[in-house]
Amino acid sequence: MALTNTTTAAGGLGRTIGDAVIAFNHTNVMFPLVTVQQCAPGSNHVNFSDWTKLTSGNVTAATQATTTTAVAITTTARTATVSEHVIASTVSDLVLMGSNDDIVGQAGTALGNAVAAKLDDDLVELGKGFSQTEAAAGTALALSHVFGSMRQLRSASAPFPYSLVLSPKQVWGSKGIISLLHDDAVTGSNAKPMSLMGAKGEEAMSTGFVGSIAGFNVYWSDQIDEDVGSGGDAAGFAMSKGGIGLGVGAEGLFRVAQERDEMLRAVNYVATGFWGEIEVKDAFGVYVLTDVS
């Protein structure tokens, strides 16, 4: 058991739970972007329905007073099984009594951030599993890859809104999306004035980010793998909300508890996330693997 004592921290009780919940809410990226269902009481799993797409080929011309052949409407169940995701910390009384630092607030923030990061990590890993792809290992991100992702999602009749979820290097790196929106290259020995790609280039220069591009809402997560297969490639992805399902525990997604350990003269803080994730519809996502080395 790892003990936070006077050698590791230098607090009080009361705010850890609230601070952990606030930190979780502020740092979680993926929860709003996926389809979320809560388990029914007494169950630890959620079923999501993957509907088979009906096309124009299923519609036939008919003549008056003739029987029409029925078409089967088929669905596949995708099951997310909820499990526990836990982090715990034990803080000694001597630390709580003698520290000038805000141990309570810092502990809450640390616990909330850690569980939120784990939730994001589990969800972004599913982005690697989409069979539709744009770009490839060793290929730098281009705007054509963004539009290509849009084409594939629209072809699958994926419902809006669409999200483009990238790694930090896929956003701000030298081969990232921000670099595609401006040009300040040197020609010969003379630098030319920076040119910007319209309003999006101006947004990138003034805010350091672009909130949307090519019909996508843009998000970033530092949980995305930026060295896939040790090749210096980042595992971004584009998706419709129905591409990934998140099953939440019957009593909620996130819980923080504290318990007194008198024998140890300490307080145990335990943060637990209750969830299970599943790819629901493969055609509603596109894996955007790009070089960021």
N, C-alpha and C positions, 0 to 999 in steps of 0.2 A: 504494500500500500504506500503510495506517495503521500508524504505528509508535508503540508506547508507550515514550516516552523520558522523560528527566528533566524535560521541560516538561509532561508529561501524567500522570505518576505519580511518586510518591516512595517482600523477596521471595525468592525462591529457588525451586528446582525440587523436584519430588517428589510434591506432593499435588494438582496441578491436575486430573489425570485423575479421581482418586477424588472430589474435591470436585464436579466437573462432573456426574458420574454421580449423586451423592447429591442435588444440587440438582435435576437433571432428575426424579428419582423423587419428590421432595417437592412439586414444583410442578405436575406434570402432572395435569390434571383429567379429561380426556375418555377417556384410554386404557382405564380399567376399565369405562366405560359403553357401549362399542361392541363389536361382534363382531370379533375379531382372528384373522387367519390369517397364517402366515409363508410366504414364497415357498419353493418347493422349490429345492434347489441347481441352478444353471444357468438359473434363471428370474427375471424381474423383474416378474411379475404374479401376482395371486391372483384366482380366480373364486369369487364368492359366489352361491349359488342362491336365487332368489326363487320360492318355490312358490306356484302359484295355489291359492287357497282353495277347498276343496270344501265345499258347503253341504248342508243337509237336502234341498234340491231335487234333489240328485244321488242320493238314496236312494229307491228305488221299492219299493212293496209287491209281493210276488211270490207266486205260487201254487206249490204243490208240483210238483216235477219239470218246471219251466219254465226256459228259458234266460234269464239276466239279461244285459241290455245292458251292455257294459263302458264305463266312464267313463275318459277319458284323464286321466292325472296329468301336468300340465305344469309346467315350471320355466323360468325365464329366467336366463341367466347375467349377473351384474353383475361387471365386471372392474375391479379396482383395479391400476393400474400404478405401481410403485414408482419414485420419483425421489429425488435427493439434495437435502437442505436443509442449507446450510453456513453457518457463521460462523467466522471466523479472527481471531486477534490475534497481533501480533508484539511481544515484550517485550525491550527492550535489556538487555545485561549490566549497564550502569551503574545501571539501575533495580533490577535484581535484587540487585546488590551493595550499593547504597546506600540502599534504602528501608527505613523503619521500619514501613510498612504490610505487611499480609499479602497481597502481590500474588498469590502462588500460590493461596491460598484464594479471594480475591476474583475472580481470573480464572476459576477453576473454577466458582464460583457464577454468575458472569455468563454464561459460555458455556452451562452447563446450563439456566439459566433461559430464555435466549433461544431455544434449540431447543425446549424444552418449550412455551413460549408459541406458537411457530410451529405445533407439532403441534395445540395446542388451537385456534388460529385457523383452521387448515384444516378441522378437524372441526366447529366451531360454525358455520362458514359454510354447511355442508350443512343446518343447521336451517332456514335460510331457504327451502330448496327443498321442504319438505314441503307438499303441496297441501292437506291438512286444516289448518284454521285455527281459532283462538280469539282473541277480541278483534280489534282492527284499529288502524290508524294513528289517533292522536288519541283512543283509548279507554283509560282507566286500567284497570289490572289489577283484577279482582274475583275473589272465591272461586268464582263461577260459571264463570269461565274455566278454573280448575283442575279443577273437577268435569267441565266440558265436555270437557276433554282426556282425562280418565279415561274418559268415555263413549265417545269416538271410538276410543280404543285398545282398549277392551273389545269394542266392536262389530266391530273388525277381528281379534279373537281373538289380539291381540298377547300374547306370553308375558311374565310377570313376570320380573324386577323392572322397575318403571317409574321413569324419572328425569325430574325437572323441572329444567332447566338455565336459569338466569336470569342477567341482568347485575347488577352491583352496585346500580344504581338500581332494578332490578326487585325487589331484596331489601330494601335499606335506604333507598331514596329515599322521598320524601313520598307517592308513588303506588305504593310497593312492597308486597311481601307482609307485611312486618313491620307496616306501618301498618294493615293489615286486621285485625290481631289485637289491637289495643288502641284505646281511644277516650278521649282526654283533652281533648275540645273545651270551649270556653268558651261558656256559655249566658248571654246578656246580659252583665253586668259581673262575673259570678261563675264562676270555674273550677270544674268538677265533679270529683270524685275520678276517677282513672283507672279505667276498666273494662277487663277483660281477657277474651279469648275462651277461657275454660277453661284447660286444661293447656298448650295451644299458645301462648296469650297469655303465660302465666307463663314458658314456655321462652324465648320471644322477649325478655322483659324481663330474665331472669336471665343468659342467654348471648349475647344479641344476634343469635341465629340460630335457625332451626327446621330440624332435620335431616330431618324428614319431615312431609308434610301431605297429606291426602286420598288416601292410598295411594301417594304419590310419595316417593321419596328426593330431597331438595332439594340442588342443587349450584349454584355460581356460578362464572362465569369473566369476568375483565376483558377477555377477547378478544372478547366479544360486542359487536356494533355497537350503540351507544346513540344513534345519530343517523341512522337509516335514511332515505335520501333527503333528508337535511338537515331532517327533520321532527320531530326530538326523540323518536323512537320507538325502543324497544329490541327486538332480535330474539331473544327467548328461545324455548325450545321444550320440548316434552315428548316422550319417546320410550321405546320398548322397545329392548332391546339389539340386536335383530335389524334395527333400522331403518337402521343405518349400519355399514359394513364398513371395516376398516382392514387393508391389506396391509402386512406388515413385510418388510424385506429378508432375504435368505437367511442373512446373517451377523448379523442382529440389528437392533434398532430404532435404536440410538444408539452412536456411537463417538467417542472423543476421542483424538487423537494429538498428539505433539509432535515437532518436528524442530529440529536445531541448524543455524543459518545462520551459519557462521564468518565469511564475508565481511562480514556485517552486524553481527557480534558480538551476536547476539540469538537468541531461541528463538521459533519459531512454534508456536502452539497452534491446532489445527483441530478443531472439533466438527461432526459430520455426523449428520443424521438420515436414515434410509432408510425411506420409507413412501409409500403412496398410499391415498387415501380415496375412498369411493363410497357413494352412497345405495343400499341394497340393497332395502328394501321400503318404498315410500312410505306405505302405510297404517299402518305401525308408528311414525309420527311425527306430531306436531301442531305447527305454527308458532304461537307465542304472541307476536304483535307488540303491544306496549302502549306507551302514552304515558308518558314519564318526564321530560318537560320541566318 
